[in-house]
Amino acid sequence: MRRQGVIQRWDDGKGFGFIRPHDGGPDLFVHASACQLRQTQRPAPGVEVSFETERGRDGRAQAAGVLPLHGWPTMDALPAGAVEQRRRNADEARAARPQRASASRSERPQRGGPSLRVAGLSIAALLLVLIVATATHRLPGWIWAWHAATSLLCFALYAADKSAAQAGRWRTPESTLLTFGLIGGWPGAIAAHHLLRHKSVKPSFRAAFHLTVVVQLVALSWLAWKGLRI
C-alpha cells in the first residue's frame, strides 16, 4: 500500500535522506535509487512524495518506489549556490568512497535482478525442457510461439512501466508484471532487468520474481512429463 509523506532531510552528496510519513511513525530512510528521477531532477527537503515501504538489508523499514506528488525540483530551480554545493558534496563523497565508483562488473548484477549466470541457467533450463518435450511430442509445437509472444509482451510491460515511473504517471501493478512472467514471459522480464535496469533492485519483488520462474519451470516440466495434448 502506498503512503504519503514529506522529505525532511536530504544529503545529495551521499545520495540519501529521510521521509516523514503523513500517517505517523518514524522517519524512513530513502536512497536516491528508490526515487524515480530524470537526470536534472533532485530530491530536496519539503518535497511531498508517495512511496512504498520495504525492508532493507539491515532489516529496517525504508522507502521504495518514491514519486513526487507535485514533481521533483530541477537543478535550475534550486537556490543560488545550491547546485555548486551539491557538486562539491558529490565530489567529496566519490573521493571518500573510491571502491564504490570502481565496483567490478561481477558485483553489479547482484543489485540488478538475477545475475547473468542465474539468468543463463534459467533460460537454458527452459530451452532444454522445450526441446525435449516438443521433440518427443509431449508438448505441442506452439508452446515456442507462446513463450516468445509472452516474453515480448512482458518486456513491453516493463518498458512502459519504467516510462510511467520516470514521467510520474500511473504505474503497472507489480502483480501484473509477475503474472505475465508466471505464464511464460519471464525471459522477457529478465531482459528488461538487465537492459532497462527496471524492477531490479527491490528485494521483495526480486524474491517474488525468482519464485515465479521456478514455479513456471516446474509446471512446464510437469506438463511435459504428463504429456499436454492440445
N, C-alpha and C positions, 0 to 999 in steps of 0.2 A: 504494500500500500504506500502510495506516495504521500509525503509530508511536505510542509512548507516551513520556511524559516528565513533568517537573515544572516549574512556573513558578518561575523563580529570582528574577526581578525584575519589578516592575510599577509603572508610573507612571500612576495613574488620571487625573491632570490632563492628561497628554499622550495618554492612551489607547493606550499600547503597553507592551510588556515583552519578556522573553526566556524561552524554554523550553529546559531542558537535557534532551536525549533520553536515555532509559534505555539505548539501544543504542550510545551513544558519539557522538563528533563534536562540533562546535562548537555553542554555544548558538544557537538560532534566534529571529530577530525575530518577534514576533506583534503584530498590530494588533487593537484591540477589535472591528473589523468582521469579523474572522475567527473570533470567538468567538460561539457560539450562546447568547445571554443573554436573560433576561427583564429587565423594567425595574428590578427591585430587586436583581438579581444583579450581582456584580462579580468579576472575576478577582483573585487575590491570590497572593503568594508561598507556596509549599508545596503548592499545589493540583496533584494529579496529573491529567493530561489525555491524551487521544488526539488525534492530528492527522495531517494530510497535509502533504506538502512540495511547494512550488511555487516558481517563480522570480518574484521581484518585478520592478518596473520597472527597478531598478538591476542586474538580472541575478543578484542574490544569492538564496540559498535562504531561504525564510521559511515559517512555519507557516500552514496554512489549514484550514478546517473543524474548528476546535478544539472538543472536547467534554470535559467533566469526567468522570473515572472514578467519582467519588462525589458529584457535584453541586457547583454553584457556591456560594460563600458569599453570603449575603444581607447587605444593609446593616445590618440589626438584629443580625447575628451578628458584626459587626466589633468590634474592641476599642474601649473608650471613647475618644472624641476622634477616631477614625479617619475617621468619616463627615464630621465638620466639616472636618477637614484636607483630605479629598478634594474637598469642595465648594470650599474656598478654592483648591486647586490648579487645579480646573477653571475657576474664575472668572478666575484669573490667566492661564491658557492662552488663554481666549477673548479676554481683553483684549489679549494679546500677538499674537494672530493674527486680527484682525477681518476680514481679507479672506476667511478660510475660512468664517466664520459667515455672511458675506454673499455667498456664491458664487451666481452667476447661474443661472437655470434652464437656460440653454443649456449649462452645463458639466455639470450633474447626469446627463443621460442617458449621457454618456461613461463614467461609473462604473456605470451601471445597465443593462447589457445594450445591445442595439442602440439607437442614437439613434432618436428618433421619426421623423426623416426617412428613415433607412435602413429602419426597420420599415414605414413607409408605402409606400415604393417597392417593398419585397419583396412586401407584400400586394397592391399594385396590379398587380405583375407576375403574381402568381398568378391574380388575378381576370381579367386580360386573357387569359391562356392558357386558363383555363376557359371564359370567354365565347366566345372564337373557336372553340375546339375542339368545344364542345358545339353551338354554332350551326351549324357545318359538319359535324356528325355524325362527327367524327373521334375523339371521346371520348364514352362513354355518359353519360347524364344523372345516373346515380347517383354519379358522381365528386364532385358537390357535397355529397351526403349523407356520403360517405366523409370528405371534408376537415372537414366540420362535426363529425362524430362523433369523429374522431381529435383534433381541436383541443380539444373539450370534455374528452375523456379526458386529454389531455396537461396541460391546465390543472389538472384534478383531481389528477393525479400530483404536480405541482409544489406544490399546496396541501398535500397530505398529507405531502410530504417536508419542507416548511417546518415544519409542525406537529410532525413527529417530531424535527426538529432542535432546536426550542425545548424539547421535553419530554425530550430526551436518549434517544429511542427509536431503534430500528433504522432506518437511512436507506434510501431508494430509490437503487439504484446509478445513477451518472451515465450509464452505458452504456444503461440502460433509458430514462432521460429522453431521451437523444439518439436512440435507436431510434424512439421514438414520434414525435419530431419529424421524423425522416427519412422515415417512411411517410406523412407528410401533416399531422401535428399541430403543426407549428412555429408557426402563427399563435396557437394557444392558449398555447404556451410564451412567445411574445413578450408576450402579455397578462399572463402570470404574472410575467415580468421586471419589467414596469412597474407593475402593480397590487399585486403581492405583494412586490416587491423581493427576489426569491429567485433564487439561482444567477445573479446579475447582476454579480458583481464578479470572481470568479476568472478570470484571463486565459486559462488553458488550456481551461477549459470554454467560455468565450465564443468562443474561436477554433474549437473543435470544433463548437459550435452553428452558427456562421456557415457553416461548411463544409457541414453537413447541409442548411441552407436552399438553398445554391447547388446541391448535388447533387440535391436533390428537384426544384427548379425545372427544372434541365437534363433530368432523367429524364422529368418530366411533359411537357416540350416535345418531347422525342424521341418519346414515345408518341403525342402528338398529331400529330406530323409523319408517323409511320408509320401511324397510324390504329388505335386499340385497339377491336377488335370483340368485346365481351363482353356 
